[in-house]
Amino acid sequence: MIDEPFVEKLKQRFGDKVVGANLENVDPWIEVSPTGLVEVCRYLKEESSIAFDYLNSICVVDYCETDPKKAAKAKWQPHLEVVYHVSSIRHKTTGTMKVMLSRWKDAIEGQIPELPSVTSVWKTADWHEREVYDLSGVLFIGHENLRRILCPEDWVGHPLRKDYVMPLEYHGIRGR
Amino acid sequence: MSNANQSEIIELDVRTDEMLVNMGPQHPSTHGVLRLVLRTDGEVVSEAVPHIGYLHRCAEKIGENLTPRQFIPYTDRMDYLAGMNMNLGWSLAVEKLLDYDLPEKVRHTRVMIAELNRIASHLVGMGTYGLDLGTFSPFLYAFREREKILDLLEWVCGARLTYSYITPGGVTADLPFDWIDKCSHFLDQFEPQIPDYHTLLTTNAIFIKRTTGIGVMSADMAIAYGCSGPVLRGSGVDHDLRRDGEPRYRAMYEGYDFEVIVERDGSYPTDQVYPSVPDEAVLGDCWHRFYVRMLEVIQAIKLIRQGMDFYRKSSGDWGTPIKLATKLPPGEAYLETECPRGQMGFYVVSDGGDSIPRRVRARSSCFSNLSVVEELCRGGLIADIPAIVGSLDIVMGEIDR
């Protein structure tokens, strides 16, 4: 589904809000800028020739290396990739979108990065965004009920971050 | 005091207050450890908020520390009622990343095994749904038949619940000698039993009263909430990944003849043999979701029978499972399969040069299916909650990360 003409068409329509694409990967993906995310998502859903009406999943890939030896060899800068897997029931096609984020907002450690919420486009994004917030630490602006969903509400930290350290104890329960 | 005043007092006495009721995490109808917080006014539920996260076994985190083959046993424990289908989903995702081609024989083995597990899973779904609504016999009948399927699966891999049989690159062993005959014998014996289930549940007057017109979900709503599997098809959306999915997954079912169970123009494909839709039923209600599951069992039997023929005719070996520490190429692959409960997606990200993936993601069907509960239960009665939650056929292990 995602091929060269498709990306060209998107780029013409949204300009620099569509940052780039990777068509060589097993699942080709397009990269969207955080500011244009909701706009692009709404277009992808409502344009009848694309009709990505079904949001499969939202997840985060944390590019961070805690091992200093490996980190020196890594070809990338530490960052987060928020991945949106969408598909179309009508056309039986699938697509992948990505948003690149810095690991911490304004490079202050502990301040989680922000991203606009797509709950207004797909209702199912509600729970998926809560899960991403809970486990990977991305703040979704515009989400009405952004609470932890799997961890307890007073849990500290985001377990799926690569540099997450398990707490020593939680309410008297030994952690490590 | 006048009479009018007295009646007012009585009315004040009878009026109920809003109440918060905890349902679960150990309620028999909450299937695992689901906790529902209900805001009720008398019998009417004005709000039902599901609280998940009582297991939290860190499945995704573990996947990021193990090689793909080592992760297989963990996939078993996600949807523990359909372990084979989970193995299959993960294997296909890894194979997609590795661009691995399979021998013909493996394909048919996988179809047979996965469909057999689908029957077992639907039997549990059906049996426990009866239990939720207060009937016990169908549960026993369903488990009796399921035991026979578990015997067959045990014979194949030695385990009854956590199989780890289907692995990236093939299956761990060929089917045992005589297995196909035994399986065929089971199907011959099982198929005539299905009308019994319909007598006990589908056409039962109480069952119809309890399930029709309750928890009605429109097609648009089902799509918006990302529902899948029988829940989506029960709302009349014609979508089944075995037919419409990824080319790699679709190729597995190539040459097989089966129908996607969904209502078309007021009737189901196999309506002639099995009871038809009652007048009270509304498309997308609990009854439809249950019925889709029942009819899928028949399609699964059909698929297994075809798989046996194909298997007998095919040559070659049962595949070579990839080495335990096979290096993963840089890249990422996402693949969804049609599991008994819906679309299960696995996502593998590798940054190359290592056998351990950078990111493992499991997108489960029950997670999305459960998020609808809040909207479906609003305005219903307390007694309808088990009927609605049960009809979604939720396994909490799958919701967990």
Chai-1 contact restraints between the chains, C-beta under 6 A:
chainA,res_idxA,chainB,res_idxB,connection_type,confidence,min_distance_angstrom,max_distance_angstrom,comment,restraint_id
A,N25,B,G331,contact,1.0,0.0,6.0,A-B,restraint_1
A,V26,B,K96,contact,1.0,0.0,6.0,A-B,restraint_2
A,V26,B,G331,contact,1.0,0.0,6.0,A-B,restraint_3
A,V26,B,A333,contact,1.0,0.0,6.0,A-B,restraint_4
A,D27,B,Y334,contact,1.0,0.0,6.0,A-B,restraint_5
A,D53,B,I223,contact,1.0,0.0,6.0,A-B,restraint_6
A,Y54,B,I223,contact,1.0,0.0,6.0,A-B,restraint_7
A,L55,B,G226,contact,1.0,0.0,6.0,A-B,restraint_8
A,N56,B,G345,contact,1.0,0.0,6.0,A-B,restraint_9
A,N56,B,R363,contact,1.0,0.0,6.0,A-B,restraint_10
A,S57,B,G345,contact,1.0,0.0,6.0,A-B,restraint_11
A,S57,B,R363,contact,1.0,0.0,6.0,A-B,restraint_12
A,C59,B,R361,contact,1.0,0.0,6.0,A-B,restraint_13
A,V61,B,V349,contact,1.0,0.0,6.0,A-B,restraint_14
A,V61,B,R359,contact,1.0,0.0,6.0,A-B,restraint_15
A,H85,B,Y334,contact,1.0,0.0,6.0,A-B,restraint_16
A,I89,B,H239,contact,1.0,0.0,6.0,A-B,restraint_17
A,K92,B,D244,contact,1.0,0.0,6.0,A-B,restraint_18
A,K123,B,A224,contact,1.0,0.0,6.0,A-B,restraint_19
A,K123,B,Y225,contact,1.0,0.0,6.0,A-B,restraint_20
A,T124,B,Y225,contact,1.0,0.0,6.0,A-B,restraint_21
A,T124,B,G226,contact,1.0,0.0,6.0,A-B,restraint_22
A,T124,B,S368,contact,1.0,0.0,6.0,A-B,restraint_23
A,W127,B,S371,contact,1.0,0.0,6.0,A-B,restraint_24
A,L150,B,G53,contact,1.0,0.0,6.0,A-B,restraint_25
A,L150,B,H56,contact,1.0,0.0,6.0,A-B,restraint_26
A,L150,B,R401,contact,1.0,0.0,6.0,A-B,restraint_27
